[in-house]
């Protein structure tokens, strides 16, 4: 059952609103760029896990949207390497169409899981609510995401 309220882990609030989206689907990255730009968020995208790892360690995002299954460097390996390399790792929202995606998300200790396919508007609402959580004093929304923690 999907929760009706998005809850956030304490201390996992993005203050600078820098979002990094890592996926191997160019169409998804392009659409996210268009939609999140309208929300006033600073979004950068990386096609694939290796490019995402390089950008994540050099740019210091506040939040990472990460695909689990990518051909060059999968989400699991990305998370392991990123957490070792980053001084203060950003929260990760895992995006996956894998049947065991939720179980993997819990196992990996990510902040949130969103099953593919998902409505792009829902993802944008979740990211916007997360990024503005500290400014609004609320972390609520009606999304399909599952907050972990």
C-alpha positions as CSV (number, residue, x, y, z in Angstrom):
1,X,0.0,0.0,0.0
2,X,1.3,3.4,-1.0
3,X,1.5,6.1,1.8
4,X,-0.6,9.2,1.3
5,X,1.8,11.4,3.2
6,X,5.5,11.8,2.4
7,X,7.7,11.7,5.5
8,X,11.3,12.7,5.6
9,X,14.1,11.5,7.7
10,X,15.3,14.0,10.3
11,X,18.2,16.0,9.0
12,X,17.7,15.0,5.4
13,X,16.5,18.3,4.2
14,X,18.1,19.9,1.1
15,X,19.1,23.5,1.9
16,X,20.6,24.6,-1.4
17,X,18.1,22.7,-3.5
18,X,20.8,21.2,-5.9
19,X,19.3,18.1,-7.5
20,X,21.3,15.5,-9.5
21,X,19.4,13.0,-11.6
22,X,21.2,9.9,-12.8
23,X,19.6,7.6,-15.3
24,X,20.4,6.0,-18.7
25,X,17.1,7.2,-20.2
26,X,17.7,10.5,-22.1
27,X,14.0,11.1,-22.5
28,X,13.4,10.9,-18.7
29,X,16.4,13.2,-18.0
30,X,15.2,15.8,-20.5
31,X,11.6,15.8,-19.1
32,X,12.9,16.1,-15.6
33,X,15.1,19.0,-16.7
34,X,12.1,20.8,-18.1
35,X,9.8,20.1,-15.2
36,X,12.2,20.8,-12.4
37,X,13.5,23.9,-14.0
38,X,9.9,25.3,-13.6
39,X,10.1,24.5,-9.9
40,X,13.2,26.8,-9.5
41,X,15.5,23.9,-8.5
42,X,19.1,23.6,-9.7
43,X,19.1,20.4,-11.6
44,X,22.0,18.6,-13.3
45,X,21.7,15.3,-15.1
46,X,24.1,12.5,-15.8
47,X,23.5,9.7,-18.3
48,X,24.7,6.6,-16.5
49,X,26.2,5.7,-13.2
50,X,29.9,6.6,-13.9
51,X,29.1,10.1,-15.2
52,X,26.8,10.5,-12.2
53,X,29.5,9.5,-9.8
54,X,31.9,12.0,-11.2
55,X,29.4,14.8,-11.1
56,X,28.1,13.8,-7.6
57,X,31.6,13.9,-6.1
58,X,32.6,17.2,-7.8
59,X,29.3,19.2,-7.6
60,X,28.0,18.2,-4.1
61,X,24.3,17.9,-4.7
62,X,21.7,18.1,-2.0
63,X,19.6,15.3,-3.4
64,X,20.3,12.5,-5.9
65,X,17.6,10.8,-8.0
66,X,19.1,7.5,-9.0
67,X,18.1,4.7,-11.4
68,X,18.9,1.3,-10.0
69,X,19.6,-0.5,-13.3
70,X,22.1,1.1,-15.7
71,X,24.5,-0.6,-18.0
72,X,27.8,1.1,-17.1
73,X,27.6,1.4,-13.3
74,X,24.5,0.2,-11.6
75,X,22.8,2.0,-8.7
76,X,24.1,-0.3,-6.0
77,X,27.7,0.2,-7.1
78,X,27.1,3.9,-7.5
79,X,25.8,4.1,-3.9
80,X,28.8,2.1,-2.5
81,X,31.4,4.3,-4.3
82,X,29.6,7.6,-3.7
83,X,29.2,7.0,0.0
84,X,32.9,6.2,0.3
85,X,34.0,9.2,-1.8
86,X,31.7,12.0,-0.5
87,X,32.5,13.8,2.8
88,X,28.8,14.3,3.4
89,X,26.7,12.1,1.1
90,X,23.4,13.5,-0.2
91,X,20.1,11.7,0.4
92,X,19.2,9.3,-2.5
93,X,15.8,8.7,-4.1
94,X,16.0,5.4,-5.8
95,X,14.0,5.0,-9.1
96,X,13.5,1.5,-10.3
97,X,11.3,-0.8,-12.3
98,X,12.9,-3.9,-10.8
99,X,10.5,-6.3,-9.1
100,X,12.7,-6.3,-6.0
101,X,13.2,-2.5,-6.1
102,X,11.6,-1.7,-2.8
103,X,13.5,-4.4,-1.0
104,X,16.8,-3.2,-2.6
105,X,16.0,0.4,-1.6
106,X,15.5,-0.7,2.0
107,X,18.6,-2.8,2.0
108,X,20.7,0.1,0.6
109,X,19.4,2.6,3.1
110,X,18.1,5.2,0.6
111,X,15.8,8.0,1.7
112,X,12.9,7.2,-0.7
113,X,11.9,4.7,-3.4
114,X,9.7,5.4,-6.4
115,X,8.6,2.5,-8.7
116,X,8.9,2.9,-12.4
117,X,6.9,3.6,-14.4
118,X,5.8,6.7,-12.4
119,X,4.0,9.9,-13.3
120,X,6.6,12.6,-13.9
121,X,4.4,15.1,-12.2
122,X,4.4,13.0,-9.0
123,X,8.2,12.8,-9.0
124,X,8.5,16.6,-9.5
125,X,6.0,17.1,-6.6
126,X,8.0,14.8,-4.4
127,X,11.3,16.5,-5.2
128,X,9.8,20.0,-4.8
129,X,8.2,19.1,-1.5
130,X,11.5,17.6,-0.3
131,X,13.6,20.5,-1.4
132,X,11.2,23.1,0.1
133,X,10.7,21.1,3.4
134,X,12.9,23.4,5.4
135,X,11.4,26.6,4.0
136,X,7.8,25.6,4.5
137,X,8.0,23.7,7.8
138,X,6.2,20.8,6.2
139,X,7.2,17.7,4.3
140,X,3.8,16.5,3.0
141,X,2.4,15.7,-0.3
142,X,0.2,13.1,-2.0
143,X,2.7,11.0,-4.0
144,X,3.4,7.5,-5.0
145,X,6.8,7.5,-3.3
146,X,7.6,5.4,-0.3
147,X,9.6,7.2,2.3
148,X,12.1,4.8,3.9
149,X,13.5,5.1,7.4
